[in-house]
């Protein structure tokens, strides 16, 4: 028979681990009367840029164009909407519902190098693609430098963003 030491704080540590596990899980979901998760999802978004534009792509699976709204104001682009749960028939008995439904709001601050004018948006196959052009004064330019011998060399030049935005360095 082995001797086990008594640890008066063992039960307290076990309780703390249980509470920690409770709060690290997905607690934000609220369920309606059918047990469907509501208001706990937000669409996944990719934002990337190239030399001429910044592109935002958002996944909005199963949504119609009328279900969401896109706006740009004060250098903030906002995507808001709601994905509704559509029960096919009253006799349907769902055994598992893993997709989340409800309203969402995503906002992103745009850099000063982006112009909201000339922005375009396209929605296909559940993916929203928003293209925001960069301001002309902040785009990279190619400058050809000619020498006395007649040979030319092209140099990549980028605009100083701080001067283009009107701030002092």
Secondary structure, DSSP 8 states (H G I E B T S, - for coil): -------TTHHHHHHHHHHHHHHHS----EE-TT--EES-----EEEEE-SSEEEEEEE-TT--GGGEEEEEETTEEEEEEEE----S-TT---S---S-BEEEEEEEE--TTB-STT-EEEEETTEEEEEEEB-GGGS-EEEEEE-TTS-EEEEEE---HHHHTT---
